[in-house]
Amino acid sequence: MLEPQTSKESQITNISQADVQTVQADLVRMNQASAGTIHANEIDLEQSAAANVKAGTVTTNQSALASVEAEEVLSQNSAIGYVQAERASVRGYTGAVIAENAEVHYALAGVVVGSNVHVEGARTALLVGRNVTGNVTTLMDSRSALIAGLTGGLFAGLMLLLGRTLFGRK
């Protein structure tokens, strides 16, 4: 196994088959590599993994990312835990997408939130958007989420009240 490396303050960083803790550069290209934290203007990941990514533009293909904050995210056949972007286009598995303009194509997404959301052939647990277009299957829409939240809150409140009545101090 390769030793962890740190690369800082370079203009262009190409990483292949290596494990890097922190990368700061204008342009980062990774191929079959992993990184803990990446800060860059532009990031291109191919069959790579990263924990924390902050960038202007992120492009991924067959990669795994935990958290992404960027202006623009283009993800193909990747797994991402959390995406926060101005524009996001995802295909693959995504936990949460929060974007001004979100495109979800043939993906599984837990939560999708955006002003303009275009979905094609995707499945989501919760979809919240001002303008939603496309073909989507949702487990919950905003109305169902509101009803589930109110019902859960009412049930939790009743259980706390019952517990306090039965086991409270005298």
C-alpha positions in Angstrom: 0.0 0.0 0.0 1.3 3.5 -0.8 2.0 5.9 1.9 -0.3 8.9 2.3 0.9 12.0 0.6 0.1 15.7 0.7 0.2 18.0 -2.3 -0.2 21.7 -1.9 -0.1 24.9 -4.0 0.5 23.5 -7.5 -1.3 24.7 -10.6 -2.1 21.3 -12.0 -2.1 18.1 -10.0 -2.4 14.6 -11.7 -2.8 11.7 -9.3 -2.9 8.1 -10.4 -3.1 5.0 -8.2 -2.2 6.9 -5.0 -3.6 7.8 -1.6 -3.4 11.6 -0.8 -4.6 13.3 2.3 -5.0 16.9 1.0 -4.8 18.4 -2.4 -4.9 22.2 -3.3 -4.6 23.2 -6.9 -6.2 25.0 -9.8 -6.8 21.7 -11.6 -6.9 18.3 -10.1 -7.1 15.1 -12.1 -7.4 11.8 -10.3 -7.4 8.3 -11.8 -7.9 5.3 -9.5 -6.8 7.3 -6.5 -8.2 8.5 -3.2 -8.0 11.8 -1.3 -9.2 13.1 2.0 -9.7 16.7 1.1 -9.6 18.4 -2.3 -9.8 22.2 -2.8 -9.5 23.3 -6.5 -11.1 25.3 -9.2 -11.6 22.2 -11.4 -11.7 18.6 -10.4 -11.9 15.5 -12.7 -12.2 12.1 -10.9 -12.1 8.8 -12.8 -12.6 5.7 -10.7 -11.5 7.6 -7.6 -12.7 8.4 -4.1 -12.7 11.6 -2.0 -14.1 12.5 1.4 -14.4 16.3 1.2 -14.5 18.2 -2.1 -14.7 22.0 -2.6 -14.4 23.3 -6.1 -15.7 25.4 -8.9 -16.4 22.5 -11.2 -16.4 18.8 -10.3 -16.6 16.0 -12.9 -16.8 12.4 -11.8 -17.1 9.1 -13.5 -17.4 5.8 -11.6 -16.2 7.5 -8.4 -17.3 7.7 -4.7 -17.5 11.1 -2.9 -18.7 11.8 0.6 -19.4 15.6 0.5 -19.2 17.9 -2.5 -19.6 21.7 -2.5 -19.2 23.3 -5.9 -20.6 25.7 -8.5 -21.1 22.9 -11.0 -21.2 19.1 -10.5 -21.4 16.6 -13.4 -21.5 13.0 -12.0 -21.7 9.9 -14.2 -22.3 6.4 -12.6 -20.9 7.6 -9.2 -21.9 7.4 -5.6 -22.1 10.7 -3.7 -23.3 11.3 -0.2 -24.1 15.0 -0.3 -24.0 17.5 -3.1 -24.4 21.3 -2.7 -24.1 23.2 -6.0 -25.4 26.0 -8.1 -25.9 23.4 -11.0 -25.8 19.7 -10.4 -26.3 16.8 -12.9 -26.1 13.4 -11.3 -26.4 9.8 -12.6 -25.8 7.0 -10.1 -26.4 6.9 -6.4 -26.8 10.2 -4.4 -27.8 10.7 -0.8 -28.8 14.4 -1.1 -28.7 16.9 -3.9 -29.2 20.6 -3.0 -28.9 22.8 -6.0 -30.4 25.9 -7.7 -30.6 23.8 -10.9 -30.6 20.0 -10.4 -30.7 17.4 -13.0 -31.2 13.8 -11.9 -30.9 11.2 -14.7 -31.5 7.5 -14.1 -30.4 7.7 -10.5 -31.3 6.7 -7.0 -31.4 9.8 -4.8 -32.5 10.2 -1.2 -33.3 13.9 -1.2 -33.4 16.3 -4.1 -34.0 20.0 -3.4 -33.8 22.8 -5.9 -35.5 25.7 -7.6 -35.4 24.1 -11.0 -35.4 20.3 -10.9 -35.3 18.1 -14.1 -35.7 14.4 -13.4 -35.5 11.6 -16.0 -36.2 8.0 -15.0 -35.0 8.5 -11.4 -36.2 7.4 -8.0 -36.1 9.7 -5.0 -37.3 9.4 -1.4 -38.1 13.2 -1.1 -38.3 15.7 -3.9 -38.7 19.4 -3.2 -38.6 21.9 -6.0 -40.2 25.1 -7.3 -40.2 23.9 -11.0 -40.1 20.1 -11.5 -40.1 18.5 -14.9 -39.5 15.0 -16.1 -40.4 11.5 -15.1 -39.7 10.7 -11.4 -40.9 8.1 -8.8 -40.9 9.6 -5.3 -41.5 7.9 -2.0 -42.5 11.2 -0.5 -43.5 14.6 -2.0 -43.6 17.8 0.1 -47.2 17.2 1.1 -46.4 13.6 2.3 -43.3 14.8 4.1 -45.4 17.5 6.0 -48.0 14.9 7.0 -45.3 12.4 8.1 -43.5 15.1 10.1 -46.7 16.3 11.8 -47.8 12.7 12.6 -44.3 11.8 13.9 -44.2 14.9 16.0 -47.6 14.2 17.5 -46.8 10.6 18.2 -43.4 11.6 19.9 -45.1 14.3 21.9 -47.8 11.8 23.2 -45.1 9.2 24.1 -43.2 11.9 26.1 -46.3 13.0 27.8 -47.3 9.4 28.6 -43.8 8.6 29.9 -43.8 11.7 32.1 -47.2 10.9 33.5 -46.3 7.2 34.3 -42.7 7.6 35.4 -42.5 11.3 36.4 -41.4 12.6 39.8 -44.1 12.7 42.5 
